[in-house]
Amino acid sequence: MICLFQNIKEGKMFNKSTIALAVSITVAGITGCSNDSESVETKVFNRIATYPVCMQIDSSCNTDDETAAEIVAASEDGNTLVYSDSPAEKVGFVDISNSASPVGLGTLAMGGEPTSVAVKGNYALVGVNTSTDFVNTSGELKVVDITDRTVVATLTLAGQPDSVAVSPDGLYAAVAIENERDEDHVGGADIGINPQLPAGSLDVIDISDAEPTNWSVSNVSMIGLADIAPTDPEPEFVDINSDNIAVVTMQENNHIALVDLVTGTVINDFTAGSTNLSNIDTSEAKPRLIELTDSQPARLREPDGVVWIDTSYFATADEGDMNGGSRGYTIFDLNGNVVHDVGNELDLRTVRLGHYPEKRSENKGNEPENVKTGTFGKDKFLFVNSERSSLVFVYNVNDPTNPIYKQTLPAGVGPEGALTIASRNLLIVASEKDNRGDKMRSSLNIYEYGDGEVRYPTLQSVDNNGVPIAWGAMSGLAADINSDDILYAVEDSFYGSNRIFTIDISKTPAELNAANKIMDSNDVFASISTSGVNEDLDAFDDVDLATMISADKSVNIDPEGIALRLDGAGFWVVSEGAGTVFNTTDATTVDTNSGALESKARPIEKLNLIFKTDTSGVIEEVIELPAAINDKQRRFGFEGVTEYNGKLYVAFQRAWVESVDFTDPLNPVSTLESNPRIGVYDLTAKTWMFYFYPLDAATSQNGGWVGVSDITSLGNGEMLVVERDNQAGPDASIKRLYKFSVASLVDGDTVSKTLVDDLIDDLRNANGLVYEKVEGSAVLSNGDIYIINDNDGVDDNSGETQLMKLQGLLQ
């Protein structure tokens, strides 16, 4: 088949059917012109395994110790991975002879901070930072026998190493000696600005001898090359082509050098230059909004990772540091000419996939960290690791001057190093972020290149006014009452000017094609009063409706659940309250079920409310809880809503306050109710009653709590609920669907629930780490169930959103 996109570009084919076919190929992940112009590559990359490296410490990752995979290399046979673990000062080894089931082989202490690793033959070459501070810099190259995992040689380096590369012919190694600056150093009026000596350089190691103890090190100066801080070069990353030419990035200097390793001389150097960015977000708005309306003229690239595409072209990941970061990648020729600049494309793609890191807008957006190439069959691909959006962008670079987008891969949290093992059709990406408390575990992500359909993303947005509809932090989910092709969703309080999304699930991936703001156009919300609240308890002194209504009358609430009104005239949206009664100081709350204590000061800031809107999201009515129930508020409030038989059923996430001990009036102790509530609001009588929902006990090895996330009417008086713990990855234990009947229940009854599905296996089918927040559920008329997870607005989160269809559970 002739390459459609190339022919469209060249004007050889241009009609509606051709464009439609080209678009369908892009969506399916089948893109790119191969070297064979008579074929279109149909193979794709899909994740087949994720190995959390905390398993090297404990087989179930039951450890709080920080450990990370940062840079990864592989043995010559491609069966053993070697990765640098900076926080643990070790290198780790993983057996991937069965690539879908990686097995840890243990770790080896390095006596310092390993910063990079590369492989020659049976040896791993590990750059180790042994510096005592930013001035007294030192480093070593440890040579490790991969088979028996022992250090066989140690070579002294010129300073603090950052990147290690081995030449394709195995004759040379190159080490970028960064001697990084102290970002907190005060010099004149500037903090953390270079120059800060000692200067960095490039170490070249002759590794031609079979015996590592005979290897020799020479040094290449980089002083005087850059226009920016020429006395203080800071080489960041190095790669070597088959001509034994090393390309070296100097990120803080915004400069690039080419070094002939045979002669040890710089043969060319040039500025990395700048680019003009438009339609990006450079403001970290509060409340948070993703607005692609800003521009950055002459933005310095400040490249980090670099890789040769062939002997004539190389690509840089333009992460940025002090003065720049152009949010993309660039392809250069040997003379420093830019042959391709991706511009704002990566930022736009992260927005489209719900991975845009809004809290990094004032910095460098998606922040590309590293680049890697690999040839699979007849096609060469460029892989761009985006650190802040936790994605890997894949481009066909058979023609380096005209890269063609292929697909995007999810990659844990903070992808850093990448490795291709073309002989096994594998891509490996090391994601370095590791913090058990924040539900992040560093991992090695394994992808396979082969036949099949692209499995990620499962949801993406369409363009509106030339840019993608921004989305993220999905919470509630609901099915359309008239069409099994449409779902609706809401975003939680991570974002302001909250919206109702329309999702077309007839498309693959599902297509988010509309976003309507929830609007208080008629001042309905602005007019509510909290005068019915028990003022003696001072529970709601801090509630300020003005902060929840923007100037354009959009609302800043915490939408956690959504349901279609059965009259077809709009939606029900529940907003979770914020804060716990009496927690205006450091009041303690006793969890009746676990006995655990909470002692954070969380004053009441928002009430739990139900909003009735029309089809466009305009508020028509606001429903409040009775004052006596508001006086029991705990921060785990409304999570889901559904309508059945003239009543609204509202799920509370966790149990609220039962009573308070005022023995110490300055620090009252609250005891909780035994179970969370299911609120029932009669739409005609406008009255409330409440059932109680019995939660499963927490079973995670990391403790935590269990709560309800959503509720959906199944008809005939039956309700479906999502029940989950607050754990993720290896600690995740409870992600379940239950159903219960409301038939014959009276006010105050406890429901009796039946297990519908344990979702853990469903979530593991994505071959990543299990997500913490399964937040939304929807049921189609044919009984199919959809679930969706909340990605926390890509804040200490992989950003991964899975919209999953579960079939046959309700038959």
N, C-alpha and C positions, 0 to 999 in steps of 0.2 A: 504494500500500500504506500502511496506517495505521502510524504510528510505534509499534513494539512496546513499547519501553522506557517511553515516556511513558504509554501506556495501562496498562502493568503498574503503574507508579507510582501512577496515578490510580485503580487498582482496576477498570478497565473490562474487563481481560482477565487471567485468572490461572489457568492450568492447566499441567500438565506439558509438553504439546506446545508451548505458547506460550513457556514459559521455555527449552525446548530450542532452539527456533528463534531466540530472542533471543541465546542463547549462541553458536550457530553463526554468526550475523551478526557478533557481536563478534570472534570468532576470525578470520573472513574479512576483517576490517577494514571492514565495511560498517556504519557506525553513524551515529547522529545523526538528529534530527528537523529536516527542512528547514522553511522558512517555508510551503511548500506541504505541508499535512498529508496530502495524498493520495499522496505519493511518499517513497521512501527513497533517499537519494543512494548510488549504487553505485560512484562513482568513488573512486579512491584516489591517494595520493602514493607514488611510487617514485623512487629515486635513478637518474638516467640518466647522470651524469658526475661525475667528481671531478678538479679541476684543482689540482695542487700548485704553489704559487706560486713555489717554487724554480726552476721552469721559466723564470721571468723573468730569472734569472741565467744558467742553463745549460739548454739544450733538453732534456737528459736528467737534470737535477737533480744533476749531478756536482759538487756544491759543499758545503762544510761551513758556509758562511755562514748565519747565522740570518736568516730572513725570514719574515714572517707576514702573514696576512690577518685583520684583527680586526673592523672594522666595514665593511659593504659597502652600496653604493648603486648605482643603475642610471640610465642616461640615460633621457630621456622615452620613447624608442621601445623601451626594454627590451633593446637589443642590445649595450650596453656596460656592463660592471661597473666600478665604481671602488671600491677598497678601501684602507683605511689600513694601513700597514706600520710599526708602531712601532719595532721593533728596527733597521730599515734607514733610518728617518727619511725614508720615501718614501710616495707613493701609487702604486698599481698600476692598470693598465687591462687588461681582458680582453674580447675579442670573443666574445659568445655568440649571434651571429646564427644559428649552428647550435648549439643548446643542448646537444646530445649530444657536440659536439666543440669545446670552448672553445679559443681561441687567445690567447696573451698578446700584448699590444700595447705592453709596456714599462712603465717606471716614471718617476716625476718626483720629484726631491729637494725636500724641504719646508724644509730649514734648521732643523729641530727635530723633535720627536716628534709625529707626527700621531696624534690620539686618536680622531677621529670624522670622518665624512664624510656629507654629505647633498647632494641635487641640486635645483637650480631651473633649469628650461629646459635650456640647454646648458652650465650652469655647475655644477661640483662645489664645494661649500663645505666646506673642510677646517679643522677645529680643530687648531691646532699649539701644543704646549707648548714654550715657549722659556725656561722657568724655569731659573735657575742652581742653586737649591736649594729646600727646602721653605718658606723664609721670603721669599726674593726671587723672588716668583712673577710670571710674565708669560706672555702668549699672543697668538696672532694667528689671524685667520680668513683663510686663503688662498683666493682665488677662482680656480678653474682652468677654463679653456676645455677641455671634454672632447674637442672635435674635434681641435685641434692640440696639446693637452696642454701648455699654457703657463699660468703664473700671470698673470692680468690685473689683479688688485687684491689689496691686503693691508690688512686692517683690524686695528687694535689692540684687544685685548680687556682686560677688567678683571683677568685673572689666568690661571691654568692651566685650560684648557678640558678637559672630559671628554666631553660629548655635544653633538651638533649636530642640530637638527631644523628642517625647513622646513614652513611651514603649507600645507595643501591648496590654498589659493588663491594661493600663491606671493607673498604680500605681506610675510610676516615670516619671520625665522629666529630661533631661540632657542638660546643656548649655555649649558649648565650649567658655571659656573666653580667647579670643585671646590676648588682650593687644598688638595690632599690633605695629610693629616697624615704626619709621619715616624713610621713604625711602630716605629722603634728609638729614638725620642726618650725620654729619661729626664726625667720631671717628677714630683717628689715620690717617692712609693713606686710609681708606675705607669710602665710603659713603653708608649709608643705610644698613650696615651689622650688624647682631646681634652678640653678645648679646646686647640688649637694654632693660633694666628693666623699669617697673616692669614685672615680669614673668607672663605668662598665667597659666590657670588651668582649672579644670572642676567643675562646680557647679551641684550638684545632688539635685533635689527637690522631696520631698515626696508629691505626689498629690493624695494620696489615699482618703483623706477626701472629702466629697461632697462640703464642703464650702471652696473656694479658700483662704479666709483670714486665714484659719487654716493650710495652706501649709507651710512646713519648708524647709530651704535651708542648705545644708552642702557642704563642699568644698573638692575636691580631688587634692592634689598637683601632678604636673607633673615634678617637678624639679629633675634633676639628671638622667633622663631616656635616653635621646638621647646622641649620641656621638658628634653631632654637636650642639654647644651652649647649653650644658646641663643646664646651669643656667637660660636660657631664653626660655622655651618652649612656643610655640605659637599655641595652639590648634585651628584648622581651622574648622573642620566639625565633627559631631557626628551622629551616628545612633545606634539604640537599637534593639536587637533581642528578640525573645520570651522567652529566658532564662534570660532576664534582664541583658544582657552583653552589655555594650556600647563599640563601636569601635570609637576611636578618632584619627584623623589625625593631625599631627603637620608638616605643610607643609615646613616651613623654616628650621625645624630640620630634615627633611626627615625621620620622625619616626612615628610609629603607636603604640597605647596603647589599651589594652583591660581592661575595668573597670567593676567590679562586682558592680552593683548599690545597691544590697541588703546590702552588707558589706561596700560599699564605698571604695574599695581597687583596686589597679592596680594588675591584676592577670597575665598579660603578657605584654611584650613590645618588639619591635624589629625594626630594621631599615627597611625603605621602599625599600632600596637597589637601584640598578642601572640596566640598560639594555644597550645593544649594538644596535644602530640604523644604518641602511644602506639605500641607495637609497632614501635619503631625500634631501631637499634643505635647506641649511643653509646660503645662501648668498642673500642679497637683492640687486641684480644686477641693474645697471643703464646703459642703458635702461633695464627695468625689463624683466627677463626671469625666467621661472620655469624650473629648471634643477635638476632632481632627481639623482644626482651623488655624493652626499656628505655622510659622515658617522659621527656618534658621539659615540665613544666607552665609556663605563662606564658612561652613562648619568644618573644622579640622577633622580629618579621618582618625588620626591616632590609632593605628592598627595594633592589634594584639597578635592572634594566631596568623600564621602564613603557611601556604602550601604551594608547591609547584604543581601546575596542571600538566605541563610538558617542559621541554627545555627552553621554550620561548615565552611562556606565560606563567604567571603565578597569581594567586588570589590571597587577599587579606581579609580578616575579620575586623571591622572597624569599630571596636568596642569603645575606645575613648578613655581618657583619664582626667587630666587636669583641665584642658581647655577645649575638648572636643568630644568626638564620638559621633559618627554619622549614621548609626543605627542600621548599617547594612554591610555589604561586602563590595570589594572592588577587585577587578582583574587588570593587571599591569603587564606590559611587555618589558623586555630587558632594558629599555631606555627610560623606563619610568613613565611611559605614556599610558594613560587610562584607556583601555579598550572596552571596558564595561563598568558601569556604576549602577548598582541596583536601586539607588535612591531611597525612597520611602517605602519600597515594596514590602520589606519584612515587617515593618510596623503595621502596615495595613493588613498583612496576612495574619498577624497575631490578633488584631482586632476582630477579623472575620471569624477566627476560630475560638474566640472567647478567652484568649491567652494574654491579652494586653495587660502589662503591669502598671496600672495607673499610678501607683505610689512611686514609680520611677520616671514619671513624665518630665520632671524638672532636671533629671540627670541625663540618661542616655537611652530611654525607651526600652526596647527589647534587648539591647546590649549584646550584640554578637561577640562571642568569646573566642571561638576557634573555628578553623576550617580544615577539612580533610578531603582528599580525592581517592577514588578507587575505580578500577575498570572492571566491569561485570559484563562478560560476553563482549559484544562489539561497542558497548557504551561506556563512556567515562562520566562519572558523577562527581559533583562537588557537594559536600555536606557542610552546612553552616550551623554551628551550635549557638543557639540563642540562650544566654545565661539566665536572663530575667524572665523570659516567657517560657523557659524550659521546653523548647522545641528544637527539632533539627530540620532545617529546610534542605530539600534535595533538588539539585539542578543538573540537567544534562549539559555537559561542557565539551561535547565532541567538537564544537566550534567555540573556542574560548571567547571569541568576540561577540557571541550571540547565545548566552546561556538560556536554556529553556526550563522553566519550572516543571518539576515532576510531581512532588508530593511533600507533605509535612508529617513528621513523626513525633509522638510524645516521648519525653525523655526524663522522667523523674523530676528532681529539683536541682537546677543549676548544672546543666551539662557542661563539662569542661573538655576532657580529652576524648578523641575519637580514633578509631582504628578500623580499617577494612581488611578482611581476610577473603580476598576474591576467590581463592582456590576452593573455599567452602561456602561461597555466596553469603558471607556474613558481614555485618556492620556491628561494631561494638562502640557504645558511648558510655563514658564514665560521668555520673552525676554526683557532685561532691557535697551537696548540702546535707548535713546530718545533725538533727536535733530532735531527740525523742520527745521532749516536752512539746515541741511545735509540730509533732507528727510527721517529721521528715527523716527519712533514712537514706543515706548515701547508697548508691546502687550502680551495678553494671547492667546496662540495658543491651539486650542482644536482639538483633533484627536479622531476618533472613530474606534474601532476594529470590523470588520465585513466582510461579503462576498463582493466580488468585485475585481476589478483590481487595482494595485498600480497606483496612479495618479502622482507620482513624483519619479524619475526625468522624464522629457520629452526628455532629451538628455544626452547621456553619451559617453565617448570615449573608444576605444579599447586599448589594450596594444601594445606597440611597443618596441622591445628590452627588454621585461620583465617589463616595467613600463607603466602606462597609458599615452596616448597623452595628454599633458597639454593644457588647453584652458580656455577662459574667455573673458569678455568684448566684446561680439559679437556685431557687428554693421550691416554691409550690408548683405543681403541675396539674393540669386538668384537661379532660377530653371534651371536644366539641359535641354537643348533643345532637347535631344534625349530620355530621360527617366524621367518618373514621379516619380521614386523612389529615385532620387538624387537631393540634394540641395548643394549649395556652400555658404560659409560664410567667412567673414574676421573679424579679431580682430582690435580694434582701438589702439590709441597711448599709452594706458596704458602699453602695452608690446612692447619690441623691437624685431628686426628680424621678422617683421610681416609676417603672414602666410595666405594662402588660405586653408580653410578646406573643406573636402568632407563629406557629411552627407547622410547616407542611411536611408530614412524615411519609408522603407518597414519594418523596425524593430521596436519593441516596448520595451523600449523607442528607439527613433531614435539613430542611431549609428554614431558617428564621427570616421571615420576609416582612414583618411589621413590628413596630414598637410604639405603643401609645402611652404617653405619660398619664399617670393618675392625676387628675386635675380637680382642684376645688374652685371651679369657675364660678359657682353660685354661692360661695362662702358658707357652704353647709358645714364643713369641718371647722372653719374659723369660728363658727357660732356655738360649738358645743361647750358645755360647762362641767366642771368637776365639783360643783357645789354640794352634790350628794355624798361626797366622800367624808368619812369621819375625820373632821378637822382636828379633833383632840390628838390623833395619832401623827399629825403633820406628815402624812405619807406622801402627799403630792405637792409639797411646797415648791419643788423644783421643776414641775411640769411647765413648759413654755411652748404653747401652740405656735407662737410666731416663728420659732426655729424650725418647725415642721412644715411650714408653708412658705415656699419661695416667692420671689417677687412676681414671677410669671404665673403664680397660683398652682404650680406643680407641688407635690408633697414629698417630704423627706421623712418617711416612716420606716417600718421594718416589715415589708410584705413577706410573709412566710407561707401563706396558703392561698389558693385561688380555686374557685368553682364557678361553673356556668350557672346563671340563674335559670331555673327551669321554665320561666316564662319567656326565655329567649331574648330578653331585653337588656342583657348585660352580664355583670360579674359580681361575685362576692369575693372580697379580698380581706384576709385577716392580717393585722399588724401586731407583731409581738411587742409587748411592753419592755421597758428597760429599767432595771433596778429592783431592789428588794426592800420591803417595808422595814423600817428601823435601821437599815444599814447606812445611816447618814454619818456614823462614826466608823468604828471598827467592830460593829456588832457581830456576834457569832451566831451562826445558824447550825442546828443539829439535824443531820439527815437521819430520819427515823429508820430507814432501811439499812444503811451502812454504818451509821454511827459517826460518820465523818463530819468534820467541822469546816465551815467556811468563815473566813474572817476578813474578807476584802470589803472595803467601803464601797457600796454600790447604791447610792441614793436613787430614789424613783425619779426618772426623767421622762418616761413615756408610759402611757396606759396601753392596755390590750384592747384593741378596737376591731370592729367589723365594719368594712366599707361596702356599701351598695353602690355600684357604678352602672352607667349605661354602657353600650357596646364600645364606645370610644374611650372609656375610662373616666368620664366625668362623674364626680361623687354626687349621689342623690340622697344618701342617708348614711348616718354614722350610728352604729349600735354599740352601746357601752355595757359593761358588766354591772351587776348590782353593787352598790357601795360596800355591802358587807363582804363581797368576794374581792373587790379591789383592795380592801384592807388586809387581805391575805397575800397580796402579790409577791411573787418571787420572780427573779429575772428570767426564768424558763417558762415563758407564757405561750400564747397562741402559736400553733405550728401548722395547723391545717383546718380546712373548712369544706363542708359538702352540704348539699341541700337534698332533703328527702321528705316527701309527704307533708309539706307545709312547715317544715322545721329546718333550722340550720344546726348542724352538728360540728362542734369546734373542738379540736384536740389541743390540750395543754401539753407542753413537752414533758414537764416533771411536776412532782408534787409541790404544792404551795404551803404557806405557813399555817399551822394549826393553832398554836398558842405561843405566848411570849412570857418569859420569866423576867420580871423587872427588879429582881433582888438587887442587882447593880444597875441603877437607873441610867448610868452613863454607858453601860455596855449590856443591853438586854440580850438574852439568849432565846432564840426562836426554836420551837420544835415543829417539824414538818408533818403534814398529813401523810398517811401511809401510801397513797397512790395519787397519780395525776388525775385530773378531771377530764371528762368529756362533757363539754357544755352543750345544752340543748336549748335553742331559742325558738319559741313559737312565733312565727311571722304574723299570725293573725292576732293572737292574744298579747303579743309583745311581752312575754314572760320567760323567765329562765328556770330550768332545772338542771341537775347535774348527776351524771353517773361517774363511777370511778373505774380506772383502767389499771389492771395489775401488771406492772412491768416485770420482765425477767431480771433476775439478779445479775449483777455484773460478773463476768467470768474472764475478762481479759487478764493476762499475766501482768499488765501494767495498771490494774485497778480501774479507775475511772467510774463513769456513771452510764446509765441507760435511760433513754427517753423516747418519746413518740415524735415522729417527724411529719406525718401527713395522714389524712383520713379521706376516704372516698366511699360514696354510697354504691353498693352493688345491686340495689333494689331489693324488694321483699324484706326490708328491715335489716339487711346485713350490711356491715361496714368493713372496709379493708383499711388497715393501718400499717404504716412503716414504723418499725421499732429498731432502734440502733444504739450502739454505745458510742462514746466519744473517742474511740481509738482508731488507729490507721495502721496500714502495713502489717508487719508481723504481730503487732499488738491487737489488731482488729479481731473481735470475737463474735459480736452480735450485730447482724444486719439481717432483719427478718421481716416477712410479711405475715400478719395475722388477720383473721376476720372474727367478727362477733356479731351477734344479733341483738337488736334493741327491742324486739318483740317482748311484751309482757314486763319490761323493766319499768320501775318507778323511781322517783327522785331519791337519790342516795344509794341506789344499788351499785354493786360492783359487777362489771361485765365478765362473761366467761368467753375466753378467746380460744381460737383454733389455729394452729400453724398452717400457713399456706405454702411458704417457701423460705428456706434458708438461703439468703442472697450471697453468702460468702463465695460459694463456688461460681455463681453467675458473675460476680465482680472479678474473680480470678481469671475468668475466661479472656479478659482483656490483656493478660500476661504482664500486667504491671503490678504495683503494690495496691492493696485494697484501700479504697478511699474512706475517709472518716465519715463524711456527711452525705449519706443517701437521704435526700431531702424531699423529693417529690415523687408522687405516684399518680397515675391516671389509668382508667380502665375504659377500653373501647367497647362498643356494643357487641362485638364478637367474642368478648372475654379476654382479649389480649391485654396485658398489663405493660405499661411503660414506667420506668423509673429513671430518675436523673439525680446526679450528685451536685453539691455546691462546691465550687472551687475557690471560695473565699476571696474572690477578686484578684487571684494570683498573688496574694500576700502570704509569704511563707507557705506556699502551696505550689504544686506542680502546674496548676492551671488546667489540668486535664478534666474534661467534662465528658461523661459517658451517658448518652441517652440510649437506654437498653430496652429492647422488646422481649418480654417473657410470654411464652405461649403455653397454652394447655393447662394452666394452673387452676383455673376456675371451672373446668369441665366436670 
